[in-house]
Structures are given as structure tokens and as C-alpha cells.
Amino acid sequence: MLDKSELSKPVEAGNVSAEEVSRFNALASEWWDPEGKYKTALAFNASRTQYIIRQLAERFGRNPEQANCLTGLRILDVGCGGGLISESLAKRGAQVTGIDASATSIEVAKRHAEQSQLCIHYRHCLADELLANKQTFDVVINAEVVEHVPDQSALIEQCAKLVDKQGMLVLATLNRTVKSWIIAILGAEYVMRYLPVGTHDWTMFVKPGELAEWVSREGFKAVCETGMKLNPLTGKWRLSPSLQVNYIQCYQRT
């Protein structure tokens, strides 16, 4: 759903000029502008994170209506991009670590977190590095990432291995259906121009059953799932029982 094309340039760690700092701050402002070119993505994220927060709170015995309902939970956001999900979770009290393959994405996320006065641990690394260090989390989130990587099952299995005992794995992606091609590619990229042409490769979309098979190898059971649907007239997203296009699945380690 998100266009990360402007956030893919490498950054030399520890060697950032004042000009670069200004560029990162500008990118952060653009990424988070509710009336800017990413407004559809921001609306999507708002609906998506609301669902995720409610599910996590309920699964861990919390009241989702309380402001700090995620306090104490260690959450990993894999492929965090500019920090859209990470910040939403941190605002509800979670201890969030965000990782991304793009150094620029991490810089943008750091800048915006500082501007928002949020404490989030962002790292420019991949999931396998955390595995090598034997790190685990109460919750691991992989949202809109798996459809962009060549070895999809390996990434999902890595994410599953990073989940602590009785922890949760949250996966969000696009289903590989005729409807998803019509809406997510033809509609979103060619007609409505929500995203640049070529943002998605339909053959890389993942069926819900494929995700279920990959995570079952690591001892997880599905606990809930939902689809996401956009109203093109209002620009608002809502939950949907249909998993034909965008969908979210939550799994728990057994």
C-alpha cells in the first residue's frame, strides 16, 4: 500500500550533514502529511492500526479503550518504513523496535519520532540479524512487506521465530486474486494514481492459506483475521469480511 520509492536511498551512518538532516525532516513531514500525496496510505494505516491495537490488547488481557493498553509489551515492527505503525503502537505504551532494509526510511522514522517526542528504537537491519542475536518479542508485526521480497516463506518464518512464548504474530499483505489485480494494481496504480505504476507485482501477492502454512511450521495458530476495504468516494478505509484484496491475520504461538 505504501510507496517507499523515495525512501530507498542509502545513508552513511554517523556522517550526515545539516543539509541531509533538513532533507530527512522534509521527507518525514511529507510522509506524515494527512493532506499530502500519502493521505490514502495514512488513512489506511489509521484503520489498520486501530484493528491491530484492539486485537493485541484483548489477547493480552488489556482494555483497548485505555490510552496505555499496550504498556510493557515488546513489539517488533519489521519493515517499519517511515514509522507509521511503530508510532501508533508507541503512543499506546508499547516498547517498540522498528527495523527496515532502507537506511533512509530509518532516518525519516527517527526524525519524526523525535518531532513527536516518542521513544522508539529504530535500527537499519534485517530480521535475520535479530535472530542471530537471539532476540525475541511479545509481538512481531510484518505489514505490507512480504509482497516485496523474493523469499517470502523465509521472511515469515524468521518473523515467527522472533516471537516469544505465547506471543503474537501479525501479518498484513495483499491476496493474489483477480479482484486484487483490478483494485490494487489497475485501480490504485493506473487509474487513481494512489501509487506509482510498478509499485506492486501481482505475482508476489500472497494468499492467506500460504501465510497460514508458513507460520504453522513454527507452532502458531490463527486467532483472527479481517479484510480492508477503501471507499474511493470518501477516501476512508474500513474493516471487511472479504480477504480478496488487503487483509490482516493474527497468529498466536501455541
C-alpha positions as CSV (number, residue, x, y, z in Angstrom):
1,M,0.0,0.0,0.0
2,L,2.8,2.4,0.8
3,D,5.2,3.8,-1.8
4,K,8.7,3.6,-0.4
5,S,10.4,4.7,-3.7
6,E,11.6,8.0,-2.2
7,L,12.9,6.2,1.0
8,S,15.2,3.7,-0.6
9,K,18.4,5.7,-0.9
10,P,21.3,4.6,1.3
11,V,22.6,6.8,4.1
12,E,26.0,6.8,5.6
13,A,25.6,6.2,9.3
14,G,27.2,8.9,11.5
15,N,28.1,11.1,8.5
16,V,25.0,13.2,7.9
17,S,25.3,16.9,7.1
18,A,23.0,19.7,8.1
19,E,21.7,19.6,4.5
20,E,20.9,15.9,4.9
21,V,19.2,16.5,8.2
22,S,17.0,19.0,6.6
23,R,16.2,16.6,3.8
24,F,15.2,13.9,6.2
25,N,13.0,16.2,8.2
26,A,11.3,17.3,4.9
27,L,10.7,13.7,4.0
28,A,9.2,12.9,7.4
29,S,6.8,15.9,7.1
30,E,5.8,14.8,3.6
31,W,5.3,11.1,4.6
32,W,3.1,12.2,7.5
33,D,1.1,15.0,5.9
34,P,-2.6,14.0,6.1
35,E,-3.4,16.1,3.1
36,G,-0.3,15.2,1.1
37,K,0.3,12.6,-1.5
38,Y,0.4,9.8,1.1
39,K,-3.0,10.7,2.6
40,T,-4.6,7.4,1.3
41,A,-1.8,5.4,3.0
42,L,-2.2,7.4,6.2
43,A,-5.9,6.7,6.2
44,F,-5.2,3.0,5.6
45,N,-2.7,2.9,8.4
46,A,-5.2,4.6,10.9
47,S,-7.8,1.9,10.2
48,R,-5.3,-0.9,10.2
49,T,-3.5,0.0,13.4
50,Q,-6.8,0.5,15.2
51,Y,-7.7,-3.1,14.5
52,I,-4.2,-4.3,15.4
53,I,-4.2,-2.4,18.7
54,R,-7.6,-3.8,19.7
55,Q,-6.6,-7.4,18.9
56,L,-3.3,-7.2,20.8
57,A,-4.9,-5.5,23.9
58,E,-7.7,-8.2,24.0
59,R,-5.3,-11.1,23.5
60,F,-3.0,-9.8,26.3
61,G,-5.9,-9.2,28.7
62,R,-5.9,-5.4,28.4
63,N,-8.7,-2.9,27.9
64,P,-8.3,-1.5,24.3
65,E,-10.1,1.7,25.3
66,Q,-7.4,2.6,27.8
67,A,-4.7,5.0,26.4
68,N,-1.8,2.9,27.5
69,C,-3.3,-0.5,26.8
70,L,0.0,-1.8,25.3
71,T,2.2,-0.8,28.2
72,G,5.0,-3.3,28.8
73,L,4.6,-5.2,25.5
74,R,7.8,-5.6,23.5
75,I,6.8,-5.1,19.8
76,L,8.9,-5.5,16.7
77,D,7.8,-3.7,13.5
78,V,9.5,-5.5,10.6
79,G,9.8,-3.3,7.5
80,C,8.7,-0.2,9.5
81,G,9.3,2.3,6.7
82,G,8.7,5.8,8.0
83,G,7.3,4.6,11.3
84,L,3.5,4.7,10.7
85,I,2.7,1.6,12.7
86,S,5.5,2.0,15.1
87,E,4.4,5.4,16.3
88,S,0.8,4.3,16.7
89,L,1.9,1.5,19.0
90,A,4.3,3.6,21.0
91,K,1.6,6.1,21.7
92,R,-0.4,3.3,23.4
93,G,2.6,2.4,25.7
94,A,4.4,-0.3,23.8
95,Q,8.2,-0.7,23.8
96,V,8.7,-0.6,20.0
97,T,11.6,-1.6,17.9
98,G,11.3,-0.8,14.2
99,I,13.7,-2.3,11.6
100,D,13.9,-1.7,7.8
101,A,16.3,-2.5,5.0
102,S,16.3,1.1,3.9
103,A,18.7,3.4,5.8
104,T,16.8,6.5,4.6
105,S,13.5,5.1,5.9
106,I,15.1,4.6,9.3
107,E,16.4,8.2,9.3
108,V,13.0,9.5,8.4
109,A,11.3,7.4,11.1
110,K,13.8,8.6,13.7
111,R,13.3,12.3,12.8
112,H,9.5,12.1,13.0
113,A,9.7,10.1,16.3
114,E,11.9,12.9,17.7
115,Q,9.5,15.5,16.5
116,S,6.6,13.6,18.1
117,Q,8.6,13.1,21.3
118,L,8.3,9.3,21.1
119,C,10.9,6.8,22.3
120,I,11.2,4.2,19.6
121,H,14.2,2.0,18.9
122,Y,14.8,2.1,15.1
123,R,17.5,0.0,13.5
124,H,18.7,-0.3,9.9
125,C,18.9,-4.1,9.8
126,L,17.1,-7.2,8.7
127,A,15.2,-9.8,10.7
128,D,17.9,-12.4,10.5
129,E,20.3,-10.1,12.4
130,L,17.9,-10.1,15.4
131,L,17.6,-13.8,15.1
132,A,21.4,-14.2,15.2
133,N,21.4,-12.2,18.4
134,K,18.6,-14.5,19.8
135,Q,16.2,-11.6,20.4
136,T,12.5,-12.3,20.9
137,F,9.4,-10.1,21.3
138,D,5.9,-10.3,22.7
139,V,4.6,-9.2,19.3
140,V,6.1,-9.2,15.8
141,I,4.4,-7.3,13.0
142,N,5.1,-7.7,9.3
143,A,2.8,-5.4,7.4
144,E,2.9,-4.8,3.6
145,V,6.4,-6.2,3.4
146,V,6.2,-9.9,2.3
147,E,4.9,-9.0,-1.1
148,H,8.1,-7.1,-1.9
149,V,10.7,-9.8,-1.0
150,P,11.9,-12.8,-3.1
151,D,12.0,-15.5,-0.4
152,Q,8.6,-14.9,1.2
153,S,8.3,-18.1,3.3
154,A,11.8,-17.5,4.7
155,L,10.9,-14.0,5.9
156,I,7.7,-15.1,7.5
157,E,9.4,-18.0,9.2
158,Q,12.1,-15.6,10.5
159,C,9.4,-13.3,11.9
160,A,7.7,-16.3,13.6
161,K,11.0,-17.3,15.2
162,L,11.3,-13.8,16.7
163,V,8.0,-14.2,18.7
164,D,8.4,-15.1,22.4
165,K,6.4,-17.9,24.1
166,Q,2.6,-17.2,23.9
167,G,3.4,-14.2,21.8
168,M,1.6,-12.8,18.7
169,L,2.5,-12.6,15.1
170,V,0.6,-10.0,13.0
171,L,0.8,-10.3,9.2
172,A,-0.7,-7.9,6.6
173,T,-0.5,-8.1,2.9
174,L,-2.4,-8.4,-0.4
175,N,-4.2,-11.5,-1.6
176,R,-3.4,-12.9,-5.0
177,T,-6.8,-12.8,-6.7
178,V,-8.3,-11.3,-9.8
179,K,-10.0,-8.7,-7.7
180,S,-6.7,-7.6,-6.1
181,W,-5.2,-7.1,-9.5
182,I,-8.2,-5.0,-10.6
183,I,-8.2,-2.9,-7.4
184,A,-4.6,-2.8,-6.2
185,I,-2.8,-2.6,-9.5
186,L,-5.2,-1.4,-12.3
187,G,-7.2,0.9,-10.0
188,A,-4.6,2.1,-7.5
189,E,-1.7,2.5,-9.8
190,Y,-3.1,3.1,-13.3
191,V,-6.5,4.8,-12.7
192,M,-6.5,6.6,-9.3
193,R,-2.7,7.0,-9.2
194,Y,-2.6,6.4,-5.5
195,L,0.8,4.7,-6.1
196,P,3.4,4.9,-8.9
197,V,3.0,2.4,-11.7
198,G,5.1,-0.7,-10.8
199,T,4.8,-0.3,-7.0
200,H,3.4,-3.8,-6.8
201,D,3.9,-7.1,-8.7
202,W,0.7,-9.1,-8.6
203,T,2.5,-12.4,-8.8
204,M,4.1,-11.6,-5.5
205,F,0.8,-11.2,-3.6
206,V,0.3,-13.9,-1.0
207,K,-2.8,-16.0,-0.4
208,P,-4.0,-16.3,3.3
209,G,-3.5,-20.1,3.1
210,E,0.1,-19.6,2.2
211,L,0.8,-17.5,5.2
212,A,-1.0,-20.0,7.4
213,E,1.1,-22.8,6.1
214,W,4.4,-21.0,6.6
215,V,3.6,-20.0,10.2
216,S,2.2,-23.4,11.2
217,R,5.7,-24.8,10.8
218,E,6.7,-22.6,13.8
219,G,3.8,-23.7,16.0
220,F,1.3,-20.9,15.5
221,K,-2.5,-20.9,15.3
222,A,-4.7,-18.3,13.7
223,V,-6.8,-16.3,16.2
224,C,-8.4,-13.6,14.0
225,E,-8.3,-12.1,10.5
226,T,-10.0,-9.3,8.6
227,G,-10.0,-7.7,5.2
228,M,-9.6,-3.9,4.5
229,K,-11.8,-2.0,2.0
230,L,-11.5,1.5,0.7
231,N,-14.4,3.8,-0.1
232,P,-13.0,5.7,-3.2
233,L,-15.5,8.5,-2.8
234,T,-14.7,9.3,0.9
235,G,-11.1,8.1,1.0
236,K,-11.9,6.2,4.2
237,W,-10.9,2.6,4.9
238,R,-13.0,0.1,6.9
239,L,-12.8,-3.5,8.0
240,S,-14.3,-6.0,5.7
241,P,-15.1,-9.8,6.0
242,S,-13.6,-10.2,2.5
243,L,-9.9,-11.1,2.3
244,Q,-9.9,-10.7,-1.5
245,V,-7.6,-7.7,-1.6
246,N,-5.9,-6.2,1.6
247,Y,-6.1,-8.4,4.7
248,I,-4.6,-8.8,8.2
249,Q,-4.1,-12.1,10.1
250,C,-3.2,-12.5,13.7
251,Y,-1.5,-15.7,15.0
252,Q,-0.5,-16.8,18.5
253,R,2.3,-19.1,19.4
254,T,0.9,-22.3,20.9
